[in-house]
Amino acid sequence: MAIIKKPVNKQAVMAAKALAAKKAKAAATRKKRRVRQTLDRFIVVAIGTNATGTPKDTAGWTASLIRTGNPPITADFDEFGVVRFPTVSTLTTVAYLLTLNDENGNALRSFNVPSGREFFVARF
């Protein structure tokens, strides 16, 4: 009995191998999902202007956000130089005037905060 060989289309075999290699590579290199973290409330961080940028000791301090024609929104700093405004959602839609007050109620510094922010870093 004689074995009959069929002619092989070498181009088709090479194309199939290339396709299989491409699929294997695509399965091996999955795209990383980009995680986007957003803050739900507006946050201000008070830091010093020294070279290390360490947070200020803000025990007893307050911050006020003022928008024209509206009453000020006031919140207290924690001891790490961070204040969270629980009633201001982010991204902010309007510009604010931010005023930082010390433990005696004296205004230390004011900043203009533009709209479209999740947080603001007050360097002074």
ChimeraX attribute file (.defattr): number of C-alpha atoms within 10 A of each C-alpha:
attribute: neighborCount
match mode: 1-to-1
recipient: residues
	/A:1	3
	/A:2	4
	/A:3	5
	/A:4	6
	/A:5	6
	/A:6	6
	/A:7	6
	/A:8	8
	/A:9	8
	/A:10	9
	/A:11	9
	/A:12	10
	/A:13	11
	/A:14	11
	/A:15	11
	/A:16	12
	/A:17	12
	/A:18	12
	/A:19	12
	/A:20	12
	/A:21	12
	/A:22	12
	/A:23	11
	/A:24	11
	/A:25	11
	/A:26	11
	/A:27	10
	/A:28	9
	/A:29	8
	/A:30	8
	/A:31	8
	/A:32	6
	/A:33	6
	/A:34	6
	/A:35	6
	/A:36	5
	/A:37	6
	/A:38	9
	/A:39	12
	/A:40	14
	/A:41	17
	/A:42	19
	/A:43	19
	/A:44	18
	/A:45	17
	/A:46	22
	/A:47	20
	/A:48	15
	/A:49	13
	/A:50	9
	/A:51	6
	/A:52	8
	/A:53	12
	/A:54	14
	/A:55	17
	/A:56	18
	/A:57	16
	/A:58	21
	/A:59	14
	/A:60	14
	/A:61	23
	/A:62	21
	/A:63	26
	/A:64	20
	/A:65	22
	/A:66	18
	/A:67	14
	/A:68	9
	/A:69	6
	/A:70	8
	/A:71	10
	/A:72	16
	/A:73	15
	/A:74	18
	/A:75	16
	/A:76	20
	/A:77	23
	/A:78	15
	/A:79	14
	/A:80	15
	/A:81	20
	/A:82	20
	/A:83	22
	/A:84	18
	/A:85	19
	/A:86	13
	/A:87	12
	/A:88	16
	/A:89	15
	/A:90	17
	/A:91	16
	/A:92	17
	/A:93	12
	/A:94	11
	/A:95	16
	/A:96	18
	/A:97	15
	/A:98	22
	/A:99	19
	/A:100	22
	/A:101	20
	/A:102	16
	/A:103	12
	/A:104	9
	/A:105	12
	/A:106	12
	/A:107	15
	/A:108	12
	/A:109	14
	/A:110	15
	/A:111	15
	/A:112	13
	/A:113	19
	/A:114	13
	/A:115	13
	/A:116	12
	/A:117	18
	/A:118	17
	/A:119	18
	/A:120	16
	/A:121	13
	/A:122	20
	/A:123	16
	/A:124	12
